[in-house]
Amino acid sequence: MNIKILGSGCPRCHALERETREAVDRLGLDAQIEHVTDLPSIMGYGVMSTPGLVVDEKVVSTGKVLKSREIEPLLS
């Protein structure tokens, strides 16, 4: 599984990455997590409000910091 956190590196983006890592660990998934900070790459996903969460190249959330329990169903 390939997971991307889209955002400039702001505290909200780091919080989403932390929550995502917690969800991945809790589910015991084999996942690669990448933080994408390059604005043209972020816009390439059609994300205009960060942070964004992309799972296997599908945007599943934008503009909010999800809690790990909210992320878990998105990874299943």
Protein Blocks (a to p, Z undefined) as FASTA:
>chain_A
ZZddedehiaklmmmmmmmmmmmmmnopacdddddfbfklmmmnopabdcdddeehiafb
ghiacdfklmmmmmZZ
